[in-house]
């Protein structure tokens, strides 16, 4: 099976599902004051809320939220449906943990580079016999260290 055939099959499967969803949108005339939408319809409407929102942009007869509902239970189901599909906010902590790990790794790399450069600069400065030259090299190494830290941070934060 080629990639093109696989895409065609996915498209053919997606169209009937889309039509199935359109039959179950909120704002359906089946819900009246005597028979409002309950928890299970709220759950379903929450799950399809994104698709309903897109269709609502182009068709004002389709609403995202069923007005004729049982109240709290419908709202609870709707909220659960949205959370089931979108996953709540759990992905936020995963991303921040990954970013913290990346920052920690870059900090370690920066420290290793800094130590190596400082060691080489000190070795080079120690080869000189003049104390005035050593003082100049200490000033230079301090400036290089500050600039290197600043540049590494800027480079790491560019992502």
MARNULUM-98033 format. One record per atom (N, C-alpha, C, CB): residue in one letter; x, y, z. Coordinates in steps of 0.05 Angstrom, whole numbers, padded with zeros to 5 digits, always signed. Glycine has a CB too. Example, Ala and Ser with C-alpha at 12.3 -4.5 7.8 and 13.67 -1.06 7.14 Angstrom:
2
A+00264-00114+00156/A+00246-00090+00156/A+00264-00066+00156/A+00226-00089+00181/S+00257-00045+00142/S+00273-00021+00143/S+00258+00001+00157/S+00282-00012+00114/
//
This chain:
159
X+00017-00023+00000/X+00000+00000+00000/X+00018+00025+00000/X-00019+00000+00024/X+00014+00043-00019/X+00030+00067-00021/X+00020+00088-00002/X+00031+00077-00050/X+00036+00109+00001/X+00029+00131+00019/X+00004+00146+00008/X+00052+00150+00022/X+00003+00148-00018/X-00020+00161-00031/X-00046+00146-00025/X-00016+00164-00061/X-00045+00120-00027/X-00069+00104-00022/X-00077+00106+00008/X-00064+00074-00029/X-00058+00107+00025/X-00064+00109+00054/X-00077+00136+00059/X-00038+00107+00070/X-00068+00157+00047/X-00081+00183+00050/X-00110+00183+00040/X-00065+00205+00036/X-00114+00170+00017/X-00141+00168+00006/X-00160+00153+00025/X-00140+00154-00021/X-00150+00131+00037/X-00167+00116+00056/X-00173+00133+00080/X-00153+00090+00064/X-00154+00148+00090/X-00158+00164+00113/X-00180+00186+00107/X-00132+00178+00123/X-00178+00197+00084/X-00198+00217+00076/X-00225+00205+00073/X-00189+00230+00049/X-00227+00181+00062/X-00253+00168+00059/X-00265+00161+00086/X-00250+00143+00042/X-00248+00154+00105/X-00258+00148+00132/X-00265+00174+00148/X-00237+00133+00148/X-00252+00196+00142/X-00256+00220+00156/X-00283+00233+00149/X-00234+00239+00151/X-00291+00232+00124/X-00316+00244+00115/X-00340+00233+00129/X-00318+00241+00085/X-00344+00206+00130/X-00368+00196+00145/X-00367+00204+00175/X-00369+00166+00142/X-00344+00204+00186/X-00342+00213+00214/X-00351+00242+00218/X-00314+00209+00225/X-00343+00259+00199/X-00351+00287+00200/X-00381+00289+00198/X-00337+00302+00178/X-00393+00274+00180/X-00422+00275+00178/X-00436+00264+00203/X-00431+00259+00153/X-00424+00244+00215/X-00435+00234+00240/X-00434+00255+00262/X-00419+00209+00249/X-00412+00270+00263/X-00410+00291+00283/X-00430+00313+00279/X-00382+00303+00282/X-00436+00320+00254/X-00454+00341+00248/X-00483+00334+00257/X-00454+00348+00219/X-00489+00309+00259/X-00515+00300+00268/X-00519+00304+00298/X-00521+00272+00260/X-00497+00307+00312/X-00499+00308+00342/X-00490+00334+00354/X-00482+00286+00353/X-00490+00356+00339/X-00481+00381+00349/X-00501+00392+00370/X-00477+00401+00327/X-00490+00410+00387/X-00508+00424+00405/X-00526+00443+00389/X-00491+00440+00426/X-00548+00450+00401/X-00568+00466+00387/X-00587+00450+00370/X-00554+00486+00369/X-00587+00424+00374/X-00605+00406+00360/X-00633+00411+00369/X-00596+00376+00364/X-00653+00412+00351/X-00681+00417+00359/X-00693+00394+00376/X-00698+00421+00335/X-00679+00372+00379/X-00689+00350+00396/X-00690+00357+00425/X-00673+00325+00391/X-00674+00377+00433/X-00673+00385+00461/X-00692+00409+00465/X-00644+00393+00470/X-00712+00404+00481/X-00732+00425+00488/X-00733+00427+00519/X-00760+00419+00476/X-00749+00445+00529/X-00751+00449+00558/X-00760+00424+00572/X-00770+00472+00564/X-00777+00409+00560/X-00787+00384+00572/X-00767+00362+00572/X-00812+00375+00559/X-00750+00361+00552/X-00729+00340+00550/X-00702+00354+00545/X-00736+00320+00527/X-00689+00365+00565/X-00663+00379+00561/X-00640+00359+00558/X-00658+00398+00584/X-00618+00369+00549/X-00594+00353+00546/X-00582+00348+00574/X-00573+00367+00527/X-00574+00324+00579/X-00563+00317+00605/X-00533+00313+00605/X-00576+00292+00615/X-00523+00298+00625/X-00494+00294+00628/X-00481+00282+00604/X-00489+00277+00652/X-00493+00261+00593/X-00480+00246+00571/X-00479+00263+00546/X-00495+00220+00565/X-00500+00279+00540/X-00499+00297+00517/X-00478+00319+00522/X-00526+00309+00512/X-00476+00328+00547/X-00456+00348+00554/X-00428+00337+00549/X-00459+00357+00583/X-00424+00312+00557/X-00398+00299+00552/X-00392+00298+00522/X-00398+00271+00564/X-00412+00290+00507/X-00408+00288+00478/X-00403+00315+00466/X-00432+00274+00465/X-00419+00335+00474/X-00416+00362+00462/X-00389+00374+00470/X-00439+00381+00472/X-00379+00367+00493/X-00352+00376+00501/X-00330+00363+00483/X-00346+00370+00530/X-00334+00338+00477/X-00314+00324+00460/X-00313+00335+00432/X-00321+00294+00459/X-00336+00343+00421/X-00337+00353+00394/X-00337+00384+00393/X-00361+00342+00379/X-00331+00397+00415/X-00333+00426+00417/X-00315+00441+00396/X-00326+00435+00445/X-00291+00431+00391/X-00274+00444+00373/X-00285+00444+00344/X-00246+00432+00373/X-00295+00420+00336/X-00307+00418+00310/X-00332+00435+00308/X-00314+00388+00304/X-00347+00435+00329/X-00372+00451+00330/X-00365+00481+00328/X-00388+00446+00355/X-00344+00489+00341/X-00335+00517+00340/X-00328+00526+00311/X-00312+00522+00359/X-00313+00509+00298/X-00306+00515+00270/X-00330+00517+00252/X-00287+00493+00259/X-00349+00499+00255/X-00373+00500+00239/X-00390+00524+00247/X-00389+00474+00242/X-00391+00531+00273/X-00406+00554+00282/X-00396+00580+00269/X-00405+00556+00312/X-00371+00581+00264/X-00360+00606+00251/X-00373+00610+00224/X-00329+00603+00248/X-00379+00589+00210/X-00390+00591+00183/X-00421+00588+00182/X-00378+00572+00165/X-00432+00576+00203/X-00461+00571+00203/X-00472+00578+00231/X-00467+00541+00197/X-00487+00600+00233/X-00497+00609+00259/X-00519+00591+00270/X-00508+00637+00256/X-00530+00573+00254/X-00550+00555+00264/X-00539+00532+00282/X-00566+00542+00241/X-00513+00528+00281/X-00499+00508+00297/X-00487+00522+00321/X-00478+00492+00280/X-00493+00513+00345/X-00482+00526+00369/X-00463+00506+00382/X-00504+00535+00388/X-00444+00517+00397/X-00424+00501+00410/X-00435+00489+00436/X-00399+00518+00417/X-00453+00503+00449/X-00464+00495+00475/X-00494+00493+00473/X-00456+00516+00497/X-00505+00472+00484/X-00534+00468+00484/X-00547+00485+00505/X-00542+00437+00488/X-00565+00503+00497/X-00578+00521+00515/X-00599+00506+00532/X-00592+00544+00500/X-00614+00488+00520/X-00634+00472+00535/X-00620+00448+00548/X-00657+00462+00516/X-00610+00452+00572/X-00596+00431+00586/X-00605+00428+00615/X-00565+00436+00585/X-00594+00408+00628/X-00602+00403+00656/X-00587+00420+00676/X-00598+00374+00662/X-00570+00436+00667/X-00555+00454+00686/X-00528+00443+00693/X-00572+00458+00711/X-00524+00439+00718/X-00498+00431+00729/X-00487+00405+00717/X-00499+00428+00758/X-00504+00385+00714/X-00495+00360+00703/X-00487+00362+00674/X-00517+00338+00706/X-00501+00377+00658/X-00493+00382+00630/X-00467+00397+00630/X-00515+00398+00615/X-00464+00417+00646/X-00439+00433+00647/X-00415+00415+00655/X-00441+00456+00667/X-00420+00398+00675/X-00399+00380+00684/X-00391+00361+00662/X-00408+00364+00709/X-00410+00349+00648/X-00404+00332+00625/X-00390+00346+00603/X-00430+00319+00615/X-00399+00371+00597/X-00386+00387+00576/X-00356+00392+00583/X-00401+00414+00572/X-00351+00400+00608/X-00324+00405+00617/X-00307+00380+00616/X-00324+00416+00645/X-00318+00357+00624/X-00303+00332+00623/X-00297+00325+00594/X-00319+00309+00636/X-00316+00329+00576/X-00311+00323+00548/X-00289+00340+00536/X-00337+00328+00532/X-00288+00365+00543/X-00267+00383+00534/X-00240+00373+00545/X-00272+00412+00542/X-00239+00366+00570/X-00215+00356+00583/X-00205+00330+00571/X-00219+00353+00613/X-00224+00312+00565/X-00217+00286+00553/X-00202+00290+00526/X-00241+00269+00549/X-00213+00308+00510/X-00202+00313+00483/X-00176+00329+00485/X-00222+00327+00466/X-00175+00350+00500/X-00152+00368+00501/X-00132+00361+00522/X-00162+00396+00504/X-00139+00343+00540/X-00119+00334+00560/X-00114+00352+00583/X-00094+00329+00546/X-00131+00371+00588/X-00127+00389+00611/X-00102+00405+00608/X-00127+00373+00637/X-00088+00409+00630/X-00063+00425+00629/X-00039+00408+00635/X-00065+00448+00649/X-00041+00382+00633/X-00019+00365+00640/X+00005+00369+00621/X-00027+00336+00639/X+00000+00376+00596/X+00022+00380+00577/X+00039+00404+00584/X+00011+00384+00549/X+00028+00423+00600/X+00044+00447+00608/X+00067+00439+00626/X+00026+00467+00622/X+00061+00421+00645/X+00083+00413+00664/X+00104+00397+00649/X+00071+00398+00687/X+00096+00381+00630/X+00116+00365+00615/X+00134+00383+00599/X+00101+00346+00596/X+00123+00404+00587/X+00140+00422+00571/X+00158+00437+00589/X+00123+00441+00555/X+00149+00446+00612/X+00166+00462+00629/X+00188+00444+00641/X+00150+00475+00652/X+00182+00419+00646/X+00202+00400+00657/X+00224+00396+00635/X+00190+00374+00665/X+00215+00393+00610/X+00234+00389+00589/X+00252+00414+00585/X+00220+00382+00562/X+00239+00437+00587/X+00254+00462+00585/X+00274+00465+00608/X+00235+00486+00584/X+00266+00457+00632/X+00284+00458+00655/X+00308+00440+00650/X+00269+00451+00681/X+00303+00416+00640/X+00324+00397+00635/X+00344+00408+00614/X+00313+00370+00625/X+00333+00420+00593/X+00349+00432+00572/X+00366+00455+00583/X+00332+00443+00548/X+00354+00472+00600/X+00368+00494+00612/X+00391+00484+00630/X+00349+00512+00628/X+00385+00463+00645/X+00405+00451+00663/X+00429+00440+00646/X+00393+00429+00680/X+00423+00427+00624/X+00444+00416+00607/X+00461+00438+00595/X+00432+00399+00585/X+00448+00460+00586/X+00463+00482+00575/X+00480+00496+00596/X+00444+00502+00562/X+00469+00497+00620/X+00485+00509+00642/X+00510+00493+00647/X+00468+00512+00667/X+00507+00466+00647/X+00530+00448+00651/X+00551+00451+00629/X+00521+00419+00653/X+00541+00453+00604/X+00559+00457+00581/X+00574+00483+00584/X+00544+00456+00555/X+00559+00504+00591/X+00572+00530+00595/X+00593+00531+00616/X+00550+00551+00601/X+00587+00517+00638/X+00607+00516+00660/X+00632+00501+00651/X+00595+00503+00685/X+00629+00479+00637/X+00652+00463+00627/X+00669+00480+00608/X+00642+00437+00613/X+00656+00494+00590/X+00671+00511+00571/X+00685+00533+00586/X+00652+00523+00549/X+00671+00545+00605/X+00683+00567+00620/X+00708+00557+00636/X+00663+00578+00640/X+00706+00534+00649/X+00729+00523+00664/X+00752+00518+00646/X+00721+00498+00679/X+00747+00506+00623/X+00768+00499+00604/X+00782+00524+00594/X+00757+00482+00580/X+00767+00544+00586/X+00779+00569+00577/X+00795+00583+00599/X+00757+00588+00566/X+00784+00584+00623/X+00798+00597+00645/X+00824+00582+00651/X+00780+00597+00670/X+00823+00556+00650/X+00848+00540+00656/X+00869+00546+00635/X+00841+00510+00656/X+00861+00547+00609/X+00880+00553+00588/X+00891+00581+00590/X+00867+00549+00560/X+00874+00600+00597/X+00883+00628+00599/X+00902+00631+00623/X+00859+00647+00604/X+00897+00617+00645/X+00915+00618+00668/X+00942+00605+00662/X+00902+00605+00693/X+00941+00583+00647/X+00966+00570+00639/X+00982+00588+00622/X+00960+00543+00625/X+00969+00602+00604/X+00982+00620+00586/X+00994+00644+00601/X+00963+00630+00564/X+00978+00654+00621/X+00988+00676+00637/X+01011+00668+00655/X+00965+00688+00654/X+01011+00643+00665/X+01032+00634+00682/X+01058+00630+00667/X+01024+00608+00696/X+01057+00627+00642/X+01081+00624+00626/X+01097+00651+00626/X+01075+00615+00597/X+01083+00673+00630/X+01096+00699+00630/X+01108+00703+00658/X+01075+00722+00623/X+01132+00715+00659/X+01146+00720+00685/X+01138+00746+00697/X+01175+00718+00680/X+01130+00765+00682/X+01125+00792+00691/X+01099+00793+00707/X+01124+00812+00668/X+01099+00804+00732/X+01075+00805+00749/X+01055+00825+00738/X+01082+00813+00777/X+01064+00845+00724/X+01046+00865+00713/X+01030+00852+00690/X+01061+00890+00702/X+01043+00835+00675/X+01030+00821+00653/X+01009+00802+00664/X+01051+00805+00636/X+01015+00789+00687/X+00996+00770+00700/X+00971+00786+00709/X+01009+00756+00724/X+00975+00810+00720/X+00952+00826+00728/X+00935+00833+00704/X+00962+00852+00742/X+00948+00840+00682/X+00933+00846+00658/X+00917+00822+00648/X+00952+00856+00635/X+00930+00798+00650/X+00916+00774+00641/X+00893+00767+00660/X+00936+00751+00640/X+00895+00773+00685/X+00873+00769+00704/X+00849+00787+00696/X+00881+00775+00733/X+00855+00812+00689/X+00834+00830+00680/X+00821+00820+00654/X+00845+00858+00676/X+00838+00812+00636/X+00829+00801+00610/X+00812+00776+00614/X+00852+00796+00591/X+00821+00758+00631/X+00807+00733+00636/X+00780+00738+00649/X+00823+00714+00653/X+00779+00758+00667/X+00753+00765+00679/X+00733+00776+00658/X+00757+00786+00702/X+00743+00793+00641/X+00726+00804+00620/X+00717+00782+00601/X+00741+00826+00604/X+00735+00765+00593/X+00728+00742+00575/X+00708+00724+00589/X+00754+00726+00568/X+00711+00719+00614/X+00692+00702+00629/X+00664+00714+00629/X+00702+00698+00658/X+00663+00740+00635/X+00636+00754+00635/X+00623+00753+00608/X+00639+00782+00645/X+00639+00759+00587/X+00628+00760+00560/X+00620+00732+00551/X+00648+00772+00541/X+00636+00712+00557/X+00629+00685+00550/X+00603+00676+00563/X+00652+00666+00557/X+00600+00681+00588/X+00575+00674+00602/X+00551+00688+00589/X+00576+00682+00632/X+00554+00714+00583/X+00533+00729+00571/X+00526+00717+00543/X+00540+00758+00568/X+00546+00712+00527/X+00541+00701+00500/X+00529+00673+00501/X+00567+00701+00484/X+00538+00656+00519/X+00526+00629+00521/X+00497+00630+00530/X+00542+00612+00541/X+00491+00648+00548/X+00463+00651+00556/X+00445+00661+00533/X+00460+00670+00580/X+00455+00681+00519/X+00440+00691+00496/X+00436+00669+00475/X+00455+00715+00483/X+00456+00654+00470/X+00454+00633+00450/X+00435+00611+00459/X+00482+00620+00445/X+00436+00604+00485/X+00418+00583+00495/X+00389+00592+00496/X+00427+00574+00523/X+00384+00618+00500/X+00357+00628+00502/X+00344+00634+00474/X+00356+00653+00518/X+00359+00632+00453/X+00349+00638+00426/X+00328+00619+00417/X+00372+00638+00406/X+00327+00594+00426/X+00309+00574+00417/X+00282+00585+00413/X+00308+00551+00436/
//
